[in-house]
Amino acid sequence: MSDFIEFTNEHGQRVEMSREEYEKKVIPHNLKLYWDEREPLRQYAMELVRDQFPKHAAKAADRLLELYGRIEPALNFRAIVHMQAGELEQAKRVLAECITQFPESGGAYSNLAKIFALEGDEQKAFETLQASLVLDPNQENGLDMYVQSFLQFDKRAELYADLQKLGEPEHAWRPHLLLGKFSLQDGNLLAAMQSFQEAIKRSNENEQVLMNVTGELGQAGYVYQLIQIAEQYWKPDFEYPYTGFNFASAYLATEQADKALGVLQQMRDNGSDQIRAMVEQFVARIPEEIVQQAAAPAGNPETATETAKKSWWKIW
């Protein structure tokens, strides 16, 4: 854990401060500021958990239960704060209440599995985690725990079979995303593409899923397959620019700079001020001669150098 905290102040500036000073000066101010605002307080409470300030996170979590009522997410969050503070019995009581009120809460069962694992009961933890994923197979944290429980014992084949089973319900998309990732690692591109397509369709073409898929394909060097996916599903008005950047990078890597600039132009035309600024930064990293070549009228191309061609890989 770092001795310093980096945060954005009220003027939008990035500030670094010692943990001690941050705890004395910033946390009380922010809690007071957000005390009656449900969403800002929820966001800040998660930051307190991330930065490991359990005492203050507990205060925020209790207030969130007052503001939201004893709803499923608020109860789960309160249990997580108890767990971070090492208060496992208190966390169990909160999760028991959550499961009683919301018997299909996959998150509550996943958190309970974490407690059993902390207590050393690996078998009970695994069984509880399995139950949580039957209820909600799209839990990111729960699936990550589940995957690690297989990989640590090198049970990859058993993991694949279980992910296939977890991916059977129509709404289950995350198991297919993981199957695609592992298939790429195994060098099975056909299976990876089938799993990625399944994940995208089952998630109703969710932007975050598409961002993950294009990122995995780009990092693995499958730029033509990335283009195939992005041409089918990418939209210029996505909330975040990262899928578009993956798309443009793939075009650049395949020497289709004109199409890359077309994607970036659509992002600039449809995005927020922040996205437009990020697009301009992206374009600024592209060698000028390639931008000029892509923008040149037909029949009057400029020749890009070999160095410029190689530079596309720096964009990933």
Protein Blocks (a to p, Z undefined) as FASTA:
>chain_A
ZZbdcdddfkopacdddfklmmmmmmmmmmmmmmmmmklmmmmmmmmmmnopaklmmmmm
mmmmmmnopafklmmmmmmmmmmnopaklmmmmmmmmmmmmmmlmklmmmmmmmmmmnop
aklmmmmmmmmmmmmmmbfklmmmmmmmmmmnopaklmmmmmmmmmmpmklmklmmmmmm
mmmmnopaklmmmmmmmmmmmnoopaklmmmmmmmmmmnopamlmmmmmmmmgcfkbfbf
klmmmmmmmmmmnopaklmmmmmmmmmmmmcfklmmmmmmmmmmpcfklmmmmmpcehia
ccddfklmmmmmmmZZ
